């Protein structure tokens, strides 16, 4: 699919359901008493794999029209699955459900595709071992995972030094069947969707924050209430189209019902600091999450920025598309502390740098910092993009293709099914 190089981005845009929240609501309603209803669930491959695994663990899940209905099993009541648990490409699914299983008296094998088998798991499983789970990893680091949970998990205090919502959420899910007080301390705040959902479902959880830490306390009450949950629009998916609207002259975009959680809007703040014209309207809370509408207009060219390492964790998934924004911005942009990018679906740091060079952008890596020398008149293109089936790399450089004066070559676009199956359709509908 190719786009008219002169096209703008105009119209009303409803982003797909948030990927992080879709995973979590399936897992948590799969532990709730009674029937829950989920609207706007993301139907990407990663989320569907989580759905399939939860069914193997005992949850009853059905789809009627465009809604999903979930009847869960209570904490501690997971079924012994008859099959290997296959997560495909989903790092979120395998890490979170490992935490859930760790405090249940069942034995499982968890696998994934080639990409997932190269993603580190010890950062999660080392905490699960402490509570009494038996874990075996390939080469002590990666999937496949052999996991035997414990029905008598030890309540502990955890200090999480790696800024990862997946590590935190895995521990929290293990706490659902842990008798006693579980304490978690984060040294850098991360996505708090699990905390928000647990509160909405009546769980006994306390959360406190200061200027640099988040403290979580969970006291097991063996009960999660069913819920009617509408998944908000995914800001990480919307970031591609929002960035395109900030770059293409004449663009006017209204983004509806986007998740506006403070841990997820770092990229919006970054785009605004670069001169992006983004107005936030109609803020409201739904299911304990803040949502909003956005007005996006291209009125002037973007300028460069510097992101320090403490700003990166709250926009790590958006760095690939922000790199495209930086490529067309005036001046030198620096993203500092991108080590976490190297352990995603691909080594995103290397791929971003390599592909920027291919389309004619001057860039370099120093340790884990990325330097991008932007140009508002990028004439190059006609390059073959290397994405290694990484959905965010592919979508980012597809947006770049809209701006470059020559068409780039992007083979095999199927990996977008991982997180954003309707990406090309949405782009086409909004392109005028």
C-alpha positions as CSV (number, residue, x, y, z in Angstrom):
1,X,0.0,0.0,0.0
2,X,1.4,3.4,-0.9
3,X,0.2,6.8,0.0
4,X,0.0,10.0,-1.9
5,X,3.0,12.1,-0.9
6,X,0.9,15.2,-0.8
7,X,-1.8,13.7,1.4
8,X,-2.8,15.2,4.8
9,X,-4.3,13.6,7.8
10,X,-7.9,14.8,8.4
11,X,-11.0,13.5,10.1
12,X,-12.2,11.8,13.3
13,X,-10.0,9.0,14.6
14,X,-10.9,6.4,17.1
15,X,-7.8,4.5,18.2
16,X,-8.0,0.7,18.8
17,X,-8.3,-0.5,22.3
18,X,-5.3,-0.1,24.5
19,X,-3.0,-3.1,24.3
20,X,-1.6,-3.0,27.8
21,X,-5.1,-2.7,29.3
22,X,-6.6,-5.4,27.0
23,X,-4.0,-7.9,28.3
24,X,-4.7,-7.0,31.9
25,X,-8.5,-6.9,31.8
26,X,-8.6,-10.4,30.3
27,X,-6.3,-11.7,33.0
28,X,-8.1,-10.0,35.9
29,X,-11.6,-10.7,34.8
30,X,-10.4,-14.3,34.4
31,X,-9.9,-14.3,38.2
32,X,-13.2,-12.5,39.0
33,X,-16.4,-13.9,40.5
34,X,-19.3,-13.8,38.1
35,X,-19.5,-12.5,34.5
36,X,-17.6,-9.5,33.3
37,X,-18.3,-7.6,30.0
38,X,-15.4,-6.0,28.0
39,X,-16.0,-3.5,25.2
40,X,-13.4,-2.3,22.7
41,X,-10.9,-5.1,23.4
42,X,-7.9,-4.9,21.1
43,X,-8.1,-7.9,18.8
44,X,-4.4,-8.0,17.9
45,X,-2.6,-11.3,17.9
46,X,-0.8,-10.6,21.2
47,X,-4.1,-10.0,23.1
48,X,-5.8,-13.0,21.4
49,X,-3.0,-15.2,22.6
50,X,-3.5,-14.0,26.2
51,X,-7.2,-14.8,25.7
52,X,-6.5,-18.3,24.6
53,X,-4.1,-19.0,27.5
54,X,-6.7,-17.7,30.0
55,X,-9.2,-20.1,28.6
56,X,-6.7,-23.0,29.0
57,X,-6.3,-21.9,32.6
58,X,-10.1,-22.2,33.3
59,X,-11.7,-18.8,32.4
60,X,-14.8,-19.0,30.2
61,X,-14.6,-16.4,27.5
62,X,-17.1,-15.8,24.7
63,X,-17.7,-13.1,22.1
64,X,-21.2,-11.8,21.3
65,X,-21.4,-9.1,18.6
66,X,-18.4,-6.8,19.5
67,X,-18.4,-7.6,23.2
68,X,-16.4,-10.1,25.2
69,X,-17.9,-11.9,28.2
70,X,-15.6,-13.5,30.8
71,X,-16.5,-15.8,33.7
72,X,-13.4,-16.3,35.8
73,X,-12.0,-18.7,38.3
74,X,-11.2,-17.3,41.8
75,X,-7.5,-16.6,42.8
76,X,-5.8,-19.9,43.5
77,X,-8.3,-21.8,41.3
78,X,-6.4,-22.0,38.0
79,X,-6.9,-25.2,36.1
80,X,-4.0,-27.5,35.2
81,X,-3.8,-26.9,31.4
82,X,-3.8,-29.8,29.1
83,X,-1.6,-28.0,26.5
84,X,1.6,-26.0,26.4
85,X,0.8,-22.3,26.8
86,X,1.8,-20.5,23.6
87,X,2.1,-16.7,23.7
88,X,3.3,-16.1,20.2
89,X,5.1,-12.7,20.2
90,X,3.6,-11.4,23.4
91,X,6.1,-10.4,26.0
92,X,3.4,-8.8,28.1
93,X,1.3,-11.9,28.1
94,X,4.0,-14.4,29.1
95,X,5.4,-12.2,31.8
96,X,2.1,-11.3,33.5
97,X,0.6,-14.7,33.3
98,X,3.9,-16.2,34.7
99,X,3.2,-14.1,37.8
100,X,-0.4,-15.2,38.0
101,X,0.5,-18.9,37.7
102,X,3.4,-18.6,40.2
103,X,1.0,-18.7,43.3
104,X,-1.2,-21.5,41.9
105,X,-0.5,-25.1,42.5
106,X,-0.1,-26.1,38.8
107,X,2.8,-26.9,36.5
108,X,3.0,-25.4,33.0
109,X,5.3,-24.8,30.1
110,X,5.2,-21.4,28.5
111,X,6.6,-20.8,24.9
112,X,6.6,-18.2,22.2
113,X,7.8,-17.5,18.7
114,X,11.4,-16.9,17.7
115,X,11.4,-13.3,18.8
116,X,9.8,-13.9,22.2
117,X,12.4,-16.7,22.8
118,X,15.1,-14.0,22.7
119,X,13.5,-11.7,25.3
120,X,14.8,-11.8,28.9
121,X,12.6,-13.4,31.5
122,X,14.9,-13.6,34.5
123,X,14.0,-10.0,35.5
124,X,10.5,-11.3,36.2
125,X,11.1,-14.9,37.3
126,X,13.8,-14.0,39.9
127,X,11.0,-12.5,41.9
128,X,8.7,-15.4,41.5
129,X,11.3,-17.8,42.8
130,X,11.4,-15.8,46.0
131,X,7.8,-16.5,46.7
132,X,8.3,-20.3,46.3
133,X,7.7,-20.9,42.6
134,X,10.0,-23.3,40.7
135,X,11.2,-21.8,37.5
136,X,13.5,-23.2,34.7
137,X,14.5,-20.9,31.8
138,X,16.4,-21.7,28.6
139,X,20.0,-20.7,29.2
140,X,18.8,-19.2,32.6
141,X,17.4,-16.2,30.8
142,X,14.9,-16.8,28.0
143,X,11.7,-18.7,27.2
144,X,10.6,-21.5,27.0
145,X,9.8,-21.5,30.6
146,X,8.9,-24.5,32.9
147,X,7.0,-23.1,35.8
148,X,5.6,-25.0,38.8
149,X,3.6,-22.6,41.0
150,X,3.1,-22.8,44.7
151,X,-0.2,-22.9,46.6
152,X,1.5,-21.3,49.6
153,X,3.2,-18.2,48.2
154,X,5.4,-16.3,50.7
155,X,4.3,-12.7,51.3
156,X,7.4,-10.5,50.7
157,X,8.5,-6.9,50.2
158,X,9.9,-6.3,46.7
159,X,12.2,-3.5,45.5
160,X,11.9,-3.1,41.7
161,X,14.9,-1.3,40.3
162,X,14.3,-1.9,36.6
163,X,11.5,0.5,35.5
164,X,9.0,-2.1,34.1
165,X,5.3,-2.3,34.6
166,X,5.5,-6.0,33.5
167,X,7.7,-6.9,36.4
168,X,5.5,-5.0,38.8
169,X,2.3,-6.5,37.4
170,X,3.6,-10.0,37.5
171,X,4.4,-9.6,41.2
172,X,0.9,-8.1,41.8
173,X,-0.8,-11.0,40.0
174,X,1.1,-13.5,42.1
175,X,-0.1,-11.6,45.2
176,X,-3.7,-12.4,44.3
177,X,-3.2,-15.8,45.9
178,X,-0.6,-14.9,48.5
179,X,-1.8,-15.0,52.1
180,X,-0.5,-11.9,53.9
181,X,0.8,-8.5,53.1
182,X,2.8,-8.0,49.8
183,X,4.7,-4.7,49.5
184,X,6.2,-3.4,46.3
185,X,8.5,-0.4,45.9
186,X,9.2,1.1,42.4
187,X,12.2,3.4,42.1
188,X,10.7,4.9,38.9
189,X,7.0,5.1,38.3
190,X,5.6,2.9,35.5
191,X,2.2,2.2,33.9
192,X,-0.3,1.8,36.7
193,X,-3.2,0.1,34.8
194,X,-3.0,-3.1,37.0
195,X,-3.4,-0.9,40.2
196,X,-6.3,1.0,38.7
197,X,-8.2,-2.2,37.6
198,X,-7.7,-3.9,41.0
199,X,-9.2,-0.8,42.7
200,X,-12.2,-0.9,40.2
201,X,-12.7,-4.6,41.0
202,X,-12.8,-4.1,44.8
203,X,-9.4,-5.5,45.7
204,X,-7.7,-4.4,48.9
205,X,-4.8,-2.4,47.5
206,X,-3.1,0.8,48.7
207,X,-0.9,3.0,46.5
208,X,1.2,5.9,47.6
209,X,3.7,8.1,45.7
210,X,6.3,10.6,46.4
211,X,8.5,12.6,44.0
212,X,10.5,9.5,42.9
213,X,8.9,6.3,44.2
214,X,5.7,4.4,44.2
215,X,4.7,2.2,47.1
216,X,2.1,-0.5,46.7
217,X,0.5,-2.7,49.4
218,X,-1.7,-5.7,48.7
219,X,-3.6,-7.6,51.3
220,X,-5.1,-10.8,50.0
221,X,-8.9,-10.9,50.1
222,X,-9.4,-13.8,47.7
223,X,-12.0,-11.9,45.7
224,X,-12.2,-9.8,42.6
225,X,-15.6,-8.4,41.6
226,X,-16.9,-8.7,38.0
227,X,-16.9,-5.5,36.0
228,X,-18.3,-3.8,32.9
229,X,-15.2,-2.5,31.3
230,X,-14.7,-0.3,28.2
231,X,-11.1,-0.4,27.0
232,X,-9.9,3.2,26.1
233,X,-8.1,4.0,22.9
234,X,-4.4,3.1,22.8
235,X,-2.0,6.1,22.9
236,X,0.9,4.0,21.8
237,X,-1.0,3.0,18.6
238,X,-2.4,6.5,18.1
239,X,1.1,7.9,18.3
240,X,1.8,7.0,14.7
241,X,-1.1,8.8,13.3
242,X,-0.8,11.8,15.7
243,X,2.8,12.2,14.7
244,X,1.9,12.0,11.0
245,X,-0.7,14.8,11.6
246,X,2.0,16.9,13.3
247,X,4.3,16.5,10.3
248,X,1.9,16.8,7.3
249,X,1.0,20.4,6.4
250,X,-2.7,21.1,6.5
251,X,-3.5,18.2,8.8
252,X,-6.5,18.5,11.1
253,X,-7.3,15.5,13.3
254,X,-9.8,14.8,16.1
255,X,-8.7,11.8,18.3
256,X,-11.6,10.4,20.3
257,X,-11.5,8.6,23.7
258,X,-7.8,8.1,24.0
259,X,-6.3,6.9,27.2
260,X,-4.8,9.9,29.0
261,X,-3.1,8.2,32.0
262,X,-0.2,10.2,33.1
263,X,2.2,7.2,32.7
264,X,1.2,7.0,29.0
265,X,1.3,10.5,27.6
266,X,5.0,11.2,27.7
267,X,5.1,11.3,23.9
268,X,2.3,13.9,23.7
269,X,4.3,16.2,26.0
270,X,7.4,15.5,23.8
271,X,5.6,16.4,20.6
272,X,4.2,19.5,22.1
273,X,7.7,20.5,23.3
274,X,8.8,20.1,19.7
275,X,6.1,22.5,18.5
276,X,3.3,20.0,17.8
277,X,-0.1,21.7,18.0
278,X,-2.1,19.3,20.2
279,X,-5.0,20.5,22.3
280,X,-6.6,18.3,25.0
281,X,-10.4,18.4,25.5
282,X,-13.2,16.5,27.1
283,X,-11.3,14.9,29.9
284,X,-13.2,12.3,32.0
285,X,-12.7,9.2,34.1
286,X,-14.0,5.8,33.1
287,X,-13.2,2.6,34.9
288,X,-10.6,4.5,37.1
289,X,-8.7,5.6,34.0
290,X,-8.6,9.2,32.6
291,X,-9.6,9.5,28.9
292,X,-9.7,12.5,26.7
293,X,-10.1,13.8,23.1
294,X,-7.3,15.5,21.2
295,X,-7.3,18.1,18.5
296,X,-4.1,17.9,16.4
297,X,-3.3,20.4,13.7
298,X,-0.1,21.0,11.7
299,X,0.6,24.7,11.9
300,X,4.4,24.9,11.9
301,X,7.4,22.7,11.5
302,X,8.7,20.7,14.4
303,X,11.9,21.6,16.3
304,X,14.5,19.3,18.0
305,X,14.4,18.3,21.6
306,X,16.4,16.4,24.3
307,X,14.9,13.6,26.4
308,X,16.8,12.6,29.5
309,X,16.9,9.0,30.7
310,X,14.4,9.7,33.5
311,X,11.8,10.7,30.8
312,X,12.3,7.6,28.6
313,X,10.4,4.9,30.6
314,X,7.1,6.7,30.2
315,X,7.4,6.8,26.4
316,X,9.6,3.8,25.6
317,X,7.1,2.3,23.1
318,X,6.9,5.6,21.3
319,X,10.6,6.2,20.8
320,X,10.5,4.6,17.3
321,X,7.9,7.1,16.0
322,X,9.4,10.0,17.9
323,X,12.6,9.2,16.0
324,X,10.7,9.9,12.8
325,X,9.4,13.2,14.2
326,X,13.0,14.1,15.1
327,X,14.1,13.2,11.6
328,X,12.0,16.0,10.1
329,X,12.5,18.4,13.0
330,X,15.0,21.3,12.8
331,X,18.2,20.7,14.8
332,X,19.7,17.9,16.9
333,X,17.5,15.7,18.9
334,X,19.0,13.5,21.6
335,X,17.2,10.5,23.3
336,X,19.2,9.4,26.4
337,X,19.2,6.1,28.1
338,X,17.6,3.7,25.6
339,X,18.9,0.5,26.9
340,X,15.4,-1.0,27.3
341,X,14.9,-0.6,23.5
342,X,17.5,-3.3,22.9
343,X,15.3,-6.0,24.6
344,X,12.0,-5.4,22.8
345,X,10.6,-7.5,19.9
346,X,13.9,-6.5,18.2
347,X,16.9,-4.4,19.1
348,X,14.9,-1.3,18.3
349,X,17.8,1.0,19.0
350,X,20.0,-0.5,16.3
351,X,17.1,-0.8,13.8
352,X,16.0,2.8,14.3
353,X,19.5,4.0,13.7
354,X,20.1,1.7,10.7
355,X,16.8,2.6,9.0
356,X,17.2,6.3,9.6
357,X,20.5,6.2,7.8
358,X,18.9,4.2,4.9
359,X,16.4,7.0,4.3
360,X,19.0,9.7,4.4
361,X,18.9,10.9,8.1
362,X,22.1,11.5,9.9
363,X,22.1,9.7,13.2
364,X,24.4,7.9,15.6
365,X,24.4,5.9,18.8
366,X,26.7,6.6,21.8
367,X,26.3,3.8,24.4
368,X,22.5,3.8,24.8
369,X,21.9,7.4,23.6
370,X,20.5,8.2,20.1
371,X,21.5,11.4,18.3
372,X,19.3,12.4,15.3
373,X,20.2,15.4,13.1
374,X,16.8,16.5,11.7
375,X,16.0,18.0,8.3
376,X,12.8,19.6,7.1
377,X,13.7,18.8,3.5
378,X,14.4,15.1,3.5
379,X,14.7,14.2,-0.1
380,X,16.0,10.6,0.2
381,X,13.9,7.5,0.2
382,X,13.7,4.6,-2.2
383,X,15.4,2.6,0.6
384,X,14.5,-0.9,1.8
385,X,13.4,-0.8,5.3
386,X,14.6,-3.5,7.7
387,X,12.0,-4.1,10.4
388,X,12.7,-7.8,11.5
389,X,8.9,-8.3,12.0
390,X,8.8,-5.6,14.7
391,X,5.4,-3.9,14.4
392,X,6.5,-0.6,15.9
393,X,9.5,-0.3,13.6
394,X,7.4,-1.1,10.6
395,X,4.7,1.4,11.4
396,X,7.2,4.1,12.3
397,X,9.0,3.9,9.0
398,X,5.7,3.6,7.1
399,X,4.8,7.1,8.5
400,X,8.3,8.2,7.4
401,X,7.4,7.0,4.0
402,X,4.5,9.4,3.9
403,X,6.9,12.3,4.4
404,X,9.9,11.3,2.3
405,X,9.8,12.5,-1.3
406,X,10.6,9.1,-2.6
407,X,8.8,5.8,-1.7
408,X,10.7,3.5,0.5
409,X,10.3,-0.3,0.2
410,X,8.6,-2.1,3.1
411,X,8.2,-5.8,2.6
412,X,5.8,-8.1,4.6
413,X,3.5,-5.8,6.6
414,X,1.8,-8.6,8.4
415,X,3.5,-8.0,11.8
416,X,1.2,-5.0,12.4
417,X,-1.4,-7.7,13.4
418,X,0.5,-8.0,16.7
419,X,-0.8,-4.7,18.1
420,X,-2.7,-2.7,15.4
421,X,-4.5,-4.9,12.8
422,X,-6.4,-2.0,11.3
423,X,-3.3,0.3,11.0
424,X,-3.3,0.5,7.2
425,X,-7.1,0.8,7.0
426,X,-7.1,3.7,9.5
427,X,-4.3,5.5,7.7
428,X,-6.1,5.2,4.4
429,X,-9.4,6.5,5.8
430,X,-7.7,9.6,7.3
431,X,-5.5,10.4,4.4
432,X,-6.9,13.1,2.2
